[in-house]
Amino acid sequence: MRDLSTVVVVGAGAAGHAAAATLRREGYAGSVVVVHGEPGAPYNRTLVDKAILQGLLTLEQAALPAVADDVELVPARATALDASAAAVTLSDGRRIPCAALVVATGSAPRRHDLVRAGERRVVHVHTAADAVRLRGLLEDDGVTRATVLGAGFVGVEVADALAGAGLHVDLVARSTLPLVGALGESVARRVAGLLQGHVSMHLGRRVERVAPGRGGVTIALDDGTRLRSHLVVVAHGTMPATAWTGTDGGILVDDRLRAAGGPRVYAAGGAAVHETTFGVRFRIDHWDAAAAQGTHAARTVLHDLAGAPDPGPYVATTGFTLRMRGTTVAASGTVPPGAVALQQETDDPDAVLTSFHRPDGALVGAAGIRAARALLALRANIHRP
């Protein structure tokens, strides 16, 4: 029988934490249960490569504050979802039916087809445990060379951090520019320039072989290049961590973040798949966006269960930053597939600013370097008619 008072939030990261906090802050009087599937306390995942990897913060210092004393935190993994009954089954055998269920399990790193599972010197940097493991490898005697596979956010930040720690770093990616899909060509070219001279870039290349050996790993590229490293970081992006729900492609949501095909089921953050009015599906896998979606999903729950005001459609306006070589790269909104990129003029000749538009011309995102004021002005007009 469904519990008409309990709301279950699966996931304790940005989206889950924000959802639970919003429910309590905005007056939900029923039970709130947060399911947390990682060891230890929930933590700020943006600090994994920005601070924990670099030894600037400990795991305890990166922990998120408790939502509220009367929010139950359950240390277990979700293993199955019954969408029709809004019920979740946990790894400890419990099945929790509820009034509403928010899927906020975020993302998981994409695995490389050529990498054997369990290889000690091949790592991902997605969780706090990953960062601690990589730091441990860096302390091994003779570790002076690293190869990073992938030039997205994690790949670029990790490559920059490792180079800053004194390692020789090879950055390998199929794309011809780092972060071009998220920042546009002009800003991506500036990012490549920041990396030039500090990181050896092999862009537009495909990995053909990964060969672990004694003391290191050899990477063979499609142009015949052989890269020999003491460790390899796989940073090929993420995929929704939703296999436990019966789909590994994410949870399709409407504009209020209600899940398609399941009453009283909602999704937020990296687990949610959005669809534009033009039929283009996309995810937004950034911390601030996940927190904003968690808040929005909770307000939709409050509307559906308790008659609170309709929060209206979720609009992605949040931003993210990337710090490298003393320069901040910033962006706001989204760059959905098919977006049109327009170069914007700025007062600073060293600045680069790009806006992104839907086919109908509406502004949906912006990205820039050394263009903070102009970027803020653009952000105020994202999704405005």
C-alpha positions as CSV (number, residue, x, y, z in Angstrom):
1,M,0.0,0.0,0.0
2,R,1.3,3.4,-0.9
3,D,2.4,5.7,2.0
4,L,0.5,8.9,1.4
5,S,2.9,11.0,3.4
6,T,6.5,9.8,2.6
7,V,8.6,11.3,-0.2
8,V,11.6,9.2,-1.2
9,V,14.6,10.9,-2.8
10,V,17.1,8.5,-4.4
11,G,20.5,10.1,-4.5
12,A,22.1,12.5,-2.0
13,G,24.2,14.7,-4.4
14,A,23.3,18.1,-5.7
15,A,19.8,17.3,-7.0
16,G,18.8,15.0,-4.1
17,H,20.2,17.3,-1.4
18,A,18.4,20.3,-2.9
19,A,15.1,18.3,-3.3
20,A,15.0,17.2,0.3
21,A,16.0,20.6,1.6
22,T,13.3,22.3,-0.5
23,L,10.6,19.9,0.8
24,R,11.5,20.7,4.4
25,R,12.1,24.4,3.9
26,E,8.9,25.0,2.0
27,G,6.7,23.2,4.6
28,Y,6.3,19.6,3.6
29,A,5.1,17.9,6.9
30,G,5.3,14.2,5.8
31,S,8.3,11.9,6.0
32,V,11.3,12.6,3.8
33,V,13.7,9.7,3.1
34,V,17.0,10.2,1.2
35,V,18.7,7.1,-0.2
36,H,22.5,7.4,-0.3
37,G,24.3,4.7,-2.2
38,E,28.0,5.8,-1.7
39,P,30.2,5.0,1.3
40,G,30.5,7.8,3.8
41,A,28.6,11.1,4.0
42,P,27.1,12.9,1.0
43,Y,29.7,15.3,-0.5
44,N,30.1,18.1,-3.0
45,R,31.1,16.3,-6.2
46,T,32.4,19.4,-7.9
47,L,35.3,19.3,-5.4
48,V,36.5,15.9,-6.5
49,D,38.9,17.1,-9.2
50,K,39.0,20.8,-8.1
51,A,40.1,20.2,-4.5
52,I,40.2,16.6,-3.2
53,L,42.4,15.4,-6.1
54,Q,44.8,18.3,-5.5
55,G,44.9,17.7,-1.7
56,L,43.2,21.1,-0.9
57,L,40.3,19.5,1.0
58,T,39.7,16.2,2.8
59,L,36.6,14.1,2.3
60,E,35.2,15.4,5.6
61,Q,35.7,19.0,4.4
62,A,33.9,18.3,1.1
63,A,30.9,16.9,2.9
64,L,27.5,18.4,2.4
65,P,25.6,19.8,5.4
66,A,22.8,17.7,6.8
67,V,19.5,18.6,5.2
68,A,17.5,18.5,8.5
69,D,17.3,16.4,11.7
70,D,14.0,14.9,10.6
71,V,15.1,13.8,7.2
72,E,16.1,10.1,7.2
73,L,19.3,9.3,5.4
74,V,19.4,5.6,4.3
75,P,22.8,4.1,3.5
76,A,21.8,1.7,0.7
77,R,21.7,1.5,-3.0
78,A,18.4,1.6,-5.0
79,T,18.2,-1.6,-7.0
80,A,14.7,-1.4,-8.7
81,L,12.0,1.1,-9.4
82,D,8.3,0.2,-9.6
83,A,7.1,3.4,-11.4
84,S,3.4,2.5,-11.5
85,A,3.4,2.2,-7.7
86,A,6.0,4.8,-6.9
87,A,8.1,2.3,-5.0
88,V,11.8,1.7,-4.7
89,T,13.6,-1.5,-3.7
90,L,16.9,-1.1,-1.9
91,S,20.1,-3.2,-1.7
92,D,19.3,-4.2,1.9
93,G,16.1,-5.9,0.7
94,R,13.6,-3.2,1.7
95,R,10.9,-2.0,-0.6
96,I,9.6,1.5,0.1
97,P,6.3,2.6,-1.4
98,C,5.7,6.3,-1.2
99,A,3.6,9.3,-2.1
100,A,6.3,10.6,-4.5
101,L,9.7,9.5,-5.6
102,V,12.5,11.7,-6.9
103,V,15.2,10.0,-9.0
104,A,18.4,12.0,-8.4
105,T,21.1,9.4,-8.8
106,G,23.1,11.5,-11.2
107,S,25.7,10.1,-13.6
108,A,28.3,7.4,-13.9
109,P,31.5,7.6,-15.9
110,R,31.5,6.1,-19.3
111,R,33.9,3.1,-19.5
112,H,36.4,2.6,-22.3
113,D,35.9,-0.5,-24.3
114,L,39.6,-1.2,-24.5
115,V,40.3,-0.9,-20.8
116,R,40.2,-4.1,-18.6
117,A,38.1,-3.7,-15.4
118,G,40.3,-3.6,-12.3
119,E,43.5,-2.4,-13.9
120,R,45.4,-0.6,-11.1
121,R,47.0,2.2,-13.2
122,V,43.9,3.1,-15.2
123,V,41.4,5.2,-13.2
124,H,38.3,7.4,-13.5
125,V,37.9,10.6,-11.6
126,H,34.2,10.7,-10.7
127,T,33.9,10.0,-7.0
128,A,35.8,11.1,-4.0
129,A,37.2,7.6,-3.7
130,D,38.5,7.9,-7.3
131,A,40.3,11.1,-6.4
132,V,41.9,9.6,-3.3
133,R,43.0,6.6,-5.4
134,L,44.6,8.8,-8.0
135,R,46.4,10.8,-5.4
136,G,47.8,7.5,-4.0
137,L,49.1,6.6,-7.4
138,L,50.8,10.0,-7.8
139,E,52.8,9.2,-4.6
140,D,54.3,6.1,-6.1
141,D,58.0,6.3,-6.8
142,G,58.8,7.2,-10.4
143,V,55.4,8.4,-11.5
144,T,56.2,11.3,-13.9
145,R,53.9,10.7,-16.9
146,A,50.1,10.5,-17.3
147,T,47.7,10.1,-20.2
148,V,44.2,11.5,-20.0
149,L,41.6,10.1,-22.4
150,G,38.9,12.6,-23.1
151,A,38.9,16.4,-23.3
152,G,35.6,17.3,-21.6
153,F,35.3,19.0,-18.2
154,V,36.9,16.3,-16.1
155,G,39.6,15.5,-18.7
156,V,40.6,19.1,-19.1
157,E,40.6,19.9,-15.3
158,V,42.5,16.7,-14.5
159,A,45.0,17.2,-17.2
160,D,45.6,20.8,-16.0
161,A,45.9,19.6,-12.4
162,L,48.4,16.8,-13.2
163,A,50.5,19.2,-15.3
164,G,50.5,21.7,-12.5
165,A,51.8,18.9,-10.2
166,G,54.8,18.5,-12.4
167,L,53.8,15.5,-14.5
168,H,54.2,15.2,-18.3
169,V,50.6,14.9,-19.5
170,D,49.3,13.6,-22.8
171,L,45.7,14.6,-23.5
172,V,43.9,12.4,-26.1
173,A,40.5,13.1,-27.5
174,R,38.4,12.4,-30.6
175,S,37.3,16.0,-30.8
176,T,39.5,18.5,-32.5
177,L,39.1,21.0,-29.7
178,P,38.7,20.5,-25.9
179,L,35.2,21.2,-24.6
180,V,34.0,22.3,-28.1
181,G,30.5,20.8,-27.6
182,A,29.9,22.7,-24.3
183,L,31.6,26.0,-25.0
184,G,31.6,26.5,-28.8
185,E,34.5,26.7,-31.1
186,S,35.8,30.2,-30.2
187,V,36.0,29.6,-26.5
188,A,37.3,26.0,-27.0
189,R,40.2,27.4,-29.1
190,R,41.1,29.7,-26.2
191,V,41.0,26.7,-23.8
192,A,43.3,24.8,-26.2
193,G,45.7,27.8,-26.1
194,L,45.7,27.8,-22.3
195,L,46.7,24.1,-22.3
196,Q,49.3,24.5,-25.1
197,G,52.8,24.3,-23.7
198,H,51.7,22.6,-20.5
199,V,49.9,19.6,-21.9
200,S,50.8,17.5,-25.0
201,M,47.5,17.4,-26.9
202,H,46.6,14.6,-29.3
203,L,43.2,15.9,-30.7
204,G,41.2,14.3,-33.4
205,R,42.7,11.0,-32.5
206,R,41.3,7.6,-31.6
207,V,42.7,5.1,-29.2
208,E,43.3,1.7,-30.8
209,R,45.0,-0.2,-28.0
210,V,45.5,0.1,-24.2
211,A,48.3,-2.2,-23.1
212,P,49.1,-2.3,-19.3
213,G,52.6,-3.5,-18.5
214,R,55.2,-3.5,-15.7
215,G,55.3,-0.1,-14.2
216,G,53.0,1.6,-16.7
217,V,50.5,1.6,-19.6
218,T,51.1,2.1,-23.4
219,I,48.4,3.8,-25.4
220,A,48.4,3.2,-29.2
221,L,46.7,5.9,-31.3
222,D,45.2,5.6,-34.8
223,D,48.1,7.7,-36.3
224,G,50.7,5.3,-35.0
225,T,51.7,7.3,-32.0
226,R,52.6,5.3,-28.9
227,L,52.2,7.1,-25.5
228,R,53.9,5.5,-22.6
229,S,52.6,6.6,-19.2
230,H,52.8,5.6,-15.6
231,L,49.0,6.0,-15.2
232,V,45.9,6.7,-17.4
233,V,42.8,8.7,-16.5
234,V,39.7,7.8,-18.5
235,A,37.4,10.8,-18.8
236,H,35.1,9.9,-21.6
237,G,32.1,11.8,-20.2
238,T,29.2,10.4,-18.3
239,M,25.9,8.5,-18.7
240,P,22.8,8.6,-16.5
241,A,23.1,6.4,-13.4
242,T,19.6,5.0,-14.0
243,A,20.2,1.3,-14.9
244,W,18.5,0.4,-11.6
245,T,15.3,1.9,-12.9
246,G,15.1,-0.4,-15.9
247,T,16.7,2.1,-18.3
248,D,20.3,3.2,-18.7
249,G,19.4,6.1,-20.9
250,G,18.1,8.4,-18.2
251,I,14.6,9.4,-17.1
252,L,12.6,11.4,-19.7
253,V,10.8,14.3,-17.9
254,D,8.3,16.9,-18.8
255,D,8.9,20.6,-18.2
256,R,8.0,20.3,-14.5
257,L,10.4,17.4,-14.1
258,R,7.7,14.7,-13.8
259,A,8.9,11.4,-15.2
260,A,7.2,10.1,-18.3
261,G,5.3,6.9,-17.8
262,G,5.1,6.9,-14.0
263,P,2.6,8.8,-11.7
264,R,4.3,10.5,-8.8
265,V,7.8,9.8,-10.1
266,Y,10.1,12.7,-10.8
267,A,13.7,13.1,-11.9
268,A,16.4,15.8,-11.5
269,G,20.1,16.3,-12.3
270,G,22.2,14.0,-14.4
271,A,19.5,11.3,-14.3
272,A,16.9,13.5,-16.0
273,V,16.5,13.7,-19.8
274,H,14.9,16.9,-21.1
275,E,13.3,17.5,-24.5
276,T,13.1,20.8,-26.3
277,T,10.0,22.0,-28.1
278,F,11.8,21.0,-31.3
279,G,12.1,17.4,-30.1
280,V,15.8,17.5,-29.2
281,R,16.7,15.5,-26.0
282,F,19.6,16.4,-23.8
283,R,20.9,16.2,-20.3
284,I,22.5,18.9,-18.1
285,D,25.3,17.4,-16.0
286,H,26.5,20.3,-13.8
287,W,26.3,20.8,-10.1
288,D,24.4,24.1,-10.1
289,A,21.9,22.8,-12.7
290,A,21.4,19.6,-10.7
291,A,20.7,21.6,-7.5
292,A,18.2,23.9,-9.4
293,Q,16.4,20.8,-10.8
294,G,16.2,19.2,-7.4
295,T,14.6,22.4,-6.1
296,H,12.2,22.5,-9.1
297,A,11.3,18.8,-8.8
298,A,10.5,19.3,-5.1
299,R,8.2,22.2,-5.8
300,T,6.4,20.1,-8.4
301,V,6.0,17.4,-5.7
302,L,4.6,20.0,-3.3
303,H,2.2,21.2,-6.0
304,D,1.0,17.7,-6.8
305,L,0.7,16.5,-3.2
306,A,-0.1,19.5,-1.2
307,G,-1.6,22.0,-3.5
308,A,1.4,24.4,-3.4
309,P,1.7,26.9,-6.3
310,D,2.7,25.4,-9.7
311,P,6.5,26.1,-10.1
312,G,6.0,26.5,-13.9
313,P,8.4,25.1,-16.5
314,Y,12.0,24.4,-15.5
315,V,14.3,26.7,-17.4
316,A,18.1,26.0,-17.5
317,T,19.9,29.3,-16.6
318,T,22.4,28.1,-14.1
319,G,26.1,28.3,-14.9
320,F,29.4,26.6,-14.3
321,T,33.1,27.6,-14.2
322,L,36.4,26.0,-15.1
323,R,39.6,27.4,-13.6
324,M,42.8,26.7,-15.4
325,R,46.2,28.4,-15.7
326,G,44.9,31.3,-13.6
327,T,42.0,31.9,-16.1
328,T,38.3,31.3,-15.5
329,V,36.2,29.8,-18.2
330,A,32.5,30.4,-17.5
331,A,29.2,29.5,-19.1
332,S,25.4,29.7,-18.4
333,G,22.4,27.9,-19.7
334,T,22.7,25.0,-22.1
335,V,24.1,24.1,-25.5
336,P,21.5,21.5,-26.8
337,P,22.3,19.6,-30.0
338,G,21.7,21.8,-33.0
339,A,22.1,25.1,-31.2
340,V,23.4,28.0,-33.3
341,A,26.6,29.7,-32.0
342,L,27.1,33.4,-32.5
343,Q,30.3,35.3,-31.6
344,Q,29.6,38.4,-29.4
345,E,31.6,41.6,-29.3
346,T,33.2,42.7,-26.0
347,D,35.0,45.7,-24.7
348,D,38.1,43.6,-23.8
349,P,40.1,42.5,-26.8
350,D,41.4,39.5,-24.8
351,A,37.8,38.3,-24.0
352,V,35.9,35.7,-26.0
353,L,32.1,35.4,-25.7
354,T,29.8,33.1,-27.6
355,S,26.0,32.9,-27.4
356,F,23.9,29.9,-28.3
357,H,20.4,30.0,-29.8
358,R,17.6,27.6,-30.7
359,P,16.5,27.4,-34.3
360,D,13.9,30.0,-33.6
361,G,16.5,32.4,-32.4
362,A,15.8,32.2,-28.6
363,L,18.9,32.5,-26.5
364,V,19.6,29.3,-24.5
365,G,23.2,29.6,-23.3
366,A,26.4,31.6,-23.4
367,A,30.1,30.9,-22.7
368,G,33.1,33.1,-22.4
369,I,36.6,33.8,-21.1
370,R,37.5,37.1,-19.5
371,A,34.0,38.2,-20.2
372,A,32.2,38.0,-16.8
373,R,30.2,41.2,-17.0
374,A,29.0,40.6,-20.6
375,L,28.2,36.9,-19.7
376,L,26.1,38.0,-16.8
377,A,24.2,40.4,-19.1
378,L,23.5,37.6,-21.5
379,R,22.5,35.2,-18.8
380,A,19.7,37.6,-17.7
381,N,18.1,37.1,-21.2
382,I,18.3,33.3,-21.4
383,H,15.0,31.9,-22.5
384,R,13.3,35.3,-22.5
385,P,11.0,35.9,-25.5
